[in-house]
C-alpha cells in the first residue's frame, strides 16, 4: 500500500507550475548543435505544454529592483491565494544579479536580499514550510550575497528557532545586519 500524504495533490491540467523564458534556449552560431546537451529543450517542452501555463510573468532585459520585487510579491501572493501548498520549494537563484550575462537582469545585491526576505515573509506569514535552494548565478560575489541574505533571514527571525512566530507584516529592520560574522 502506498504511503498516504497530503504533500502531493492532484493539480488540474490547466494549473501547472512552470516557469519559462525563451532565453533558456542556448544558441551560439549553431555550435550548440555539436554539444551533447539539447540546448533548445526548454522551448520544446513549452511547445508541448502551452495550454497548461496559467501565469506568464515577463521581465525585460535589464529589469531593476523595484519592478522585479513588485512582480515577485504580486505573483507569489496570487499563486498562494489560488493554491495552498503543503510546502514551498523556493529556488533562490542569483542569476538575477546585475552583471550576470546569462540572467540579463539588473538586480542589486540588496535587491537579492530583499527578494529572499519578501518570499520568506509571505510564505512564513501563511504558516507554510519553505525549502530554499540556491542555484544559478556564478559571479564571484554571489557567495557573499547569499550568506548576507541567509544572515538577514536569521536576524529577522524568518529562519531559525524563532521563525514559527513570524508574521507577514513589513519590517523596518535594515536589510543587512550591521555586523556580519
ABEGO torsion letter per residue (X at the ends): XBBBBAABBBBBAABBBBBBBAAABBBBGGAAAABABBAAAAAAAAAAAAAABABBBBBBBGBBAAAAAAAAAAAAAAAAAABBBABBBBBBBAAABBGBAAAGBBBBAAAAAAAAAAAAAAAAAAGBBBBBBBBEEABAAAAAAAAAAAAAAAAAGABEAAAAABBABBBABBABBABBX
